[in-house]
Amino acid sequence: MDQQTEIELQAAAFRRLQKHLMQDRTDVQNIDMMNLTGFCRNCLSRWYQEAANEKGIEMGKDEARQVFYGMTMDEWKANYQTEAGPEKKAEFDVAFEENVGKKD
């Protein structure tokens, strides 16, 4: 397989993952994803931002999230995010530190 085809297939797989998380499974909470997999929608948007920045495209966290989510974080939270209990929040703190680093 040539490199361009591979890039196109990877991009198609990313778009399908994004659609799955943003349209098909809005019921799955970021905190549950992070606790189980070590990444969530915010991580995907951060990786998108980092890739843009590496290409010389200035993009901040909020802008990257809006591109990935297709809406602002406030809109996403209002429409889909549920409150997490203390146990999930404690698990999240561990998962976040293990996979992203210490919180600022």
C-alpha positions in Angstrom: 0.0 0.0 0.0 1.3 3.4 -0.9 1.8 6.1 1.8 -1.0 8.4 0.6 -3.5 5.6 0.6 -2.4 4.6 4.1 -2.8 8.3 5.3 -6.3 8.4 3.7 -7.3 5.2 5.4 -6.0 6.4 8.8 -7.9 9.7 8.3 -11.1 7.8 7.5 -10.7 5.6 10.6 -10.2 8.7 12.7 -13.3 10.3 11.2 -15.3 7.2 11.9 -14.1 7.1 15.6 -15.0 10.7 15.9 -18.5 10.1 14.5 -18.9 7.1 16.8 -18.0 9.1 19.9 -19.8 12.3 18.9 -23.0 10.9 17.4 -23.5 7.2 18.0 -22.3 7.0 21.6 -22.9 10.3 23.3 -24.1 8.3 26.3 -20.5 7.2 27.0 -19.0 9.7 29.4 -15.4 11.0 29.0 -14.7 10.1 32.6 -15.6 6.5 31.9 -13.5 6.4 28.8 -10.5 7.9 30.6 -10.9 5.5 33.6 -11.1 2.4 31.3 -8.9 3.3 28.3 -6.6 6.1 29.4 -7.9 8.5 26.8 -11.2 10.4 26.1 -12.7 12.9 23.6 -10.6 15.7 25.2 -7.5 13.7 24.6 -8.4 13.2 20.9 -9.0 16.9 20.6 -5.7 17.6 22.3 -3.9 15.3 19.9 -5.6 17.1 17.0 -4.4 20.4 18.5 -0.8 19.1 18.9 -0.8 17.8 15.3 -2.0 21.2 14.1 0.7 23.0 16.2 3.4 20.7 14.8 2.4 21.8 11.3 2.7 25.4 12.3 -1.1 26.0 12.6 -1.9 28.0 15.7 -4.7 26.3 17.6 -5.6 26.5 21.3 -7.3 23.9 23.4 -10.8 25.4 23.2 -10.6 25.8 19.4 -9.4 22.2 19.0 -12.2 20.9 21.2 -14.8 22.9 19.2 -13.4 21.3 16.0 -13.5 17.8 17.4 -16.8 18.1 19.3 -18.6 20.2 16.6 -19.7 22.5 19.4 -18.3 24.3 22.4 -17.5 22.3 25.5 -20.2 24.2 27.4 -22.8 23.0 24.8 -21.4 19.4 25.0 -21.6 19.4 28.8 -25.1 20.8 28.8 -26.4 18.3 26.3 -24.5 15.1 27.2 -22.4 15.2 30.3 -23.7 13.7 33.5 -22.4 14.2 37.1 -19.8 11.7 38.2 -19.6 10.3 41.7 -16.6 10.6 44.0 -15.4 7.1 43.2 -15.3 7.8 39.5 -13.6 11.2 40.1 -10.9 9.5 42.2 -10.3 6.8 39.5 -10.1 9.7 37.0 -7.4 11.5 38.9 -5.3 8.3 38.8 -6.0 7.6 35.1 -5.3 11.2 34.2 -2.0 11.3 36.0 -0.9 7.9 34.5 -1.8 8.9 31.0 -1.6 12.6 30.7 0.4 13.8 33.7 -0.2 15.9 36.7 -3.1 18.3 36.6 -2.1 22.0 36.5 
